């Protein structure tokens, strides 16, 4: 049986104007509003990684990433290491 993927939600509060689109339209109700009306992650485990919130946020204030996905810097390091190893084999 395949392991269920997990996703990380990151809200950039400096960019967010608290419009509520992410709260209103998340199909799994991952978000809720706090006392100030800002979105907060209420249940991260429910996220299916559809990225609706990320794609429709007018402020580009939300990012969704797979928990097991390597970071960009780790991927760049792996790519550079592969290039160096290939050069050494020549």
C-alpha angles and dihedrals in degrees: 000000000000118000114246111250118241124215134203120220118205122188118197099212093188088065100036118100092187095244091156099226091128092051095045099046107032104122092212098040093238092155136058133173122258125218091281092051095252120136117254131181105259100175115008093178091067093061113114095187097247089141093214089139093049095046096046101039105116090206097047085234099139131067127183122200135172111254093224094046114111116245118254091251091051091049091049090050091050091049092048091048090051091051092050092048091050090050091050091054092058 
